[in-house]
Amino acid sequence: MIFWDIIKNRNIQFYIFVIVMSKAALSIEANVGQVYMTNELGFSRENLSMIQVISAPCEIIFTVLSSYLSSSRPFRFQFFT
C-alpha cells in the first residue's frame, strides 16, 4: 500500500516522467552520435568501445563525487559525462 501512495503523488510522477524523458533523449543522442562517428567520420567500433571502457569508470567516480558533495544539500550538484 505504501508503494501505491508513493506512485499516486503528483510530484513523484512528474519527477519520474522527467527522468525517463531525459534518459531517453540521452540514449538517442548517444546512439545517433555513435552511428555518425562510425559511418560518416570513419571511426572504428573498436575505438568507440575503448572510449566506453574509459568513460564507464569516470561515470562511477563522478557519481560518488556528486553524492559526496551534495550529501548535505541534495540535488545541488549534478555531473554528466
N, C-alpha and C positions, 0 to 999 in steps of 0.2 A: 503494500500500500504506500509506503514512503516513496518508492520509485515513481508511482503514478502521480503523487503530489508534486514531485520534482518536475516531471515531464509536463504537467499542466501549467507550470509557471511560465508566463509570457516572456519574462526576461531571459530565462534559460533557453526557451525555444528560439528567441532571436539570436542568442549567442551561438547556439548550435548551428543555426542557419548561416550565420556569418562565417563560422569556422569551415563548414562544409563547402561553401562557395569559394572561400579563399584557397582552400586546399585543391579544389577542382581547377581553379584558374592557374595556380602554380604548377599543377601537374600537366595541364595542357600546354602551358608556356615551355616547360622543360622538355616535353616530347617534341614540340614543334622546333625548338632550338636544336635538339639532337638531330632531327631529320635535316634541318637546314645545314648544320655543320657537316654532316656526313655526305649529303648529296651535292650541295652547292659549293661548299668550301673544300671538300676533299679530305676531311679528317677521317681517319680510320676508326672503326668502332673499338678497337683495342685501346687506342689513346683515350677515347672518352671513358672507357671502363677504368683506366688507370687514374683519371681525374676523379672519378667517383670513389676510388679507393682512398684517395687523399681527403676528399671533401666529407666523407661519412664520419671519420673521427673528429673532424673540425666541427661538424654539426653537434656531436655529442658534447664536445668541450664547450661550445657556445651555449648549449642548453644548461649545462651545470653552472657556468659562469653567470648566466642570466638569472637562474634561480637563486644563486648566492647573493647577487647584487640586489635583487628585488625581494628578498625574504621579508624585510620589514615593510615594504610598500609594494604589494603585488600589482602586476600589470603596468609598472612604471617603465621597465626596460623590455625591449623585445628585439632579438637579433635574428636576422635572416642571412643564410649563406648562399 
